[in-house]
């Protein structure tokens, strides 16, 4: 029995030393360990990923990040980390992550080659394509239906670039308008200031579902992009932190946890008003959950 106790003590010491080495080799983890807190970047109205209920951040991406943080605490012996929530916008999210004001952004940031020059990304946690929403009585559904119209999108998003590229290559003579946030853009469509709002289809679905009359709006079948991945965004040049976050995500994805989270946020009534998105798990996303290593950029 004594040899077993000694072996367990040696194993614990080795694990502690390994954890200390990982912390020391990661600027992000060193900062987290020193401060005893981790800063989560969150959105205020990105249903169902990251939004506020009674002024508290909630949503699929937020809950996923909390599970990751619990895993990091256990793996690295960083017990009782304080979570600080930092609101971010499409315009400032990359700056806050690069500056260290945010350790991990838990929202709806699309992982693209251009953005990987500014930040690091985790394994995908969702896939979505770009579409547009319009008033149903306008009977718009194709990309050609946007020709000669005023079309809005949110500043700081890749959707702006996609809209401008479509306008240029197809010669559609679209008047491109910019909004400060998604709610403003959606209201511009509702009020007739813009004919359409170009954005990620899942975010459009959330906005439509929360409208007073969801039937008044139509999300196009036509897409401006293929399905693209959302990832948790982290500071650049810290591969140790990225790998540890991905390890925790791998554990979550290969357990029942991810399916419980997905069902909660995409198939069940959402707080605070019990809207239901009713979005079953897509086969492409299920394949990523089953084997996240397949998707490495």
N, C-alpha and C positions, 0 to 999 in steps of 0.2 A: 504493500500500500504506500510506503514512503517513497518508493521510486515513481509511483504514479503521481503523487503530489508534486514531487520535484519536477517531473516531466511537464505537468500542467503549468507550474510556475515558470519554467524555462520558455514554454510556448507563449505564455502571456507576455513575458519580457521581450521575446522576439517580435511578437505582434506589435507591442508598444513601440519598440525601436523602429520597426518598419513604418508605422504610422507617423512617427515623429520625422522620419526621413522624407516621407511624402509631403508632409506639411511644410517642411523647410525648403523643399524643391519647388514649391508652388507659391508665387506671389499672392495669389488670391486666397489660398488656404492660410498662408501666414498671416494675412491681414484679418481673416475671419477668426483665427485662433487667438490672435492678440486682442482683438476687440470683444470677443465672446458673442459676436452677432454676425448675421448674414443679411445682406440687403437684397430683397426681391423687387425687381421692377415689375410693375403691374399696370394694366389699363383700367380705365374707369367705366367703360361701357361696351366691351367686346364680348357680348353674350354669344355662347356660353363659356368662353375661354377664360376671361379675366374681366370682372366687372364688380361694381359695388352693390352690396345689399346692406342697408342700414349703416352706410359709410365704411363697411368692412369688405376688403377684397375677397372675392370668391370666384369659383369657376373651375372648369376642367384643368386648365394649365396651372392655376394656383394650387389646386389640390395635388396635382402631379408633382409640382415642385416641393410641396411640403413632405410628400413621401420620399423624394430624393434626399431632402435635408435630414430626415430621420435616419436614412441609410448612412449618410455621411457621418452623422453623429456616432452611430454604432461602430462604423468601420474605423474611424479616426480617433475615437475616444473624446470627441468634442461634445460633451453632454450639456444639455440645457442651453443650446444656442438661442439667443434672442433673434427673432425675425423682425427686421425693419422693412416696412413696405414703402416703396418709392414710386409715386405715380409717374408714368412715362407717356410720351406721345410719339406718333410716327416721326415727328420732326427732331426730337431730342434723344430718342432711345439709344442710338449708337454712340452719341457723345457721352451720355451718362455711364454706359458700359465701359467705354475706353478709358474714361477718367477714374474708374474705380468707385463711382458713386453707387453703382449697381453691380452686384456680384453675379446675378443670374436673372435674365429677363424672362418672365413667365407670361407669355401672351400669344400674339399671332404674327410673329415675324417670320417671313418667308426666307428660306435658306437658298440663296442664289450665288453663283460664282463671284459676282461683283461684291456682294455683301460679305463674302468670306474674306475679302481683303480688309474689312473693317472690324470683323468680330469672328468669334468661333461659335459653332453650332453643335447641338447635341444630335443624337438620332432623331428622326422625325417623330412627332407625336400626332400629326394630322396631315391630310392631303386635301388640297382644294384648288379649283380652277377659277379663273377670272371670268365673270359674266356681267351683265348689267340688269338693273331693275328700272322699270318704267311704269307708267300708269296703264292699267289693263285696258282701259278704253281707247288707248292709242294703238293697240294691236301691233306692237313692235316685238320682234323676236329674232330677226337675223342681224348680222353685222351691217348689211346694206341699209337696214332701217335707220341706222344712225346718221346717214348721209345728210349733210346740210343742217344738222340740229345742234343745239347746245347740250353738251354732255359734261357732267361734273365728275371729279374724283378727288380723293383726299391728298393733300400735299404730304410729301415724305414717303409715299408708297411706291411700290413697283408698278402699280396699276396705272399710274400716270404715264410712265414710260411705255407701257403696253398700248395704251390708248393713243399716244402720239405716234407710235410706230404703225399702228393700224391706219391712222389718219394719213400718214405719209405714203405708205406702200399702196393703199387702196384708193388714194385720192378722194376721200369722202367729204372733204370740206367741212369737217366738224369744228365747231367752236368749243375749244376745251376750256373748261372752267375749273378753278381750284377751290376747295373748301378746307376749313381748318380741322374738321373732324367728320366722322361718318354720319353722325346725327344731323349735322348741318346740311350735308350733301343729300341725305334722304329727304329732309324737309324741303329742299329746293325742288326735288322731283314732285313731292306731294303738293306743293304750292304752284307748280307749273313754271317755276323759274328755270328749270332744266328739264330736258326731255328724258334724260337717263342718267343713272349713277353707275359708274363702272367700279367694281370692287370684287373681293373674294366672295365666291358664291355662298359660303357658309355664314359670312357676316351679313350678307344681304338677307339670307333666310332668317337670321335672328332679328333684323330690323323689321322685316315684313311681319313676322309672327307677333311682334309687340305693337304693331300699328292698331289704331282703333278699328280699322276695316281692312284686314289683310287681303281680302278679295279684290280690293281696289288696285293692287299692285301685281306686276308680273315679272318674274325673273326669266331672262332669256335662256333658250336652249343653246343658242350660239355662244361659243366661248372665245375669249381673247388669248387664252393660254391653255396649255395642257395642265394636268394636275400637278401642283407643286407642293413641297413640304414645308410645314411649320416646324421650327425647332426651338428649343430653349437656347437663348443667346447668352454668351459668356465673353469675358475679356479675351482679346487676341493674345497670342504668344504665351499661353499657359496650358500646354498639352497635358500636364499632370492633372489639373483640375477638370479639364474636359473629359479625360479618360475615366476619372472617378465618377463623374456625373453620369457618363454613359454606362458604366458598370452598374450603377444603381438603377438606371432606366432599364437595362437588360434584365435585372432581377424582377422589376415590376412587370415588364412586358411578358416575361415567361412564367408569371404566376397568375392567379385569378384576379389580382388587384386591378390590372388594366381593364379587364372586361367589366368589373364592377364600376370603375370610374366612368368608362364609356357609356354604359347603360344609364348611369345616374345623370349624366350631363347631356346626352343626345337622344334618349328614349323616354325618360321620365319627366314629369312636370318640373319646371325650373322655378326657383325663387326669383323674385318675390310674388309673381302673379300667376304661377302655375302654367305658363305657356309650355307647349310640347313641340320640339323640333321634329321628332319622329324620323331620325336619320340613322338607319341601320349601319352597322360597321361594314365599310366597303372592303371587298376582297383584297385590293392592293394594300390597304392599311393593315388588314389582318396579317398579310404576308410579312410586313415590316415588323409587327409585334412578335411574330413567330421566329423571325431571324433578322434582328436589327443590323447585324454586321453586314448584311447584303447591301445596305444603303450607307456607304461611306464616300464622302466627297473630299 
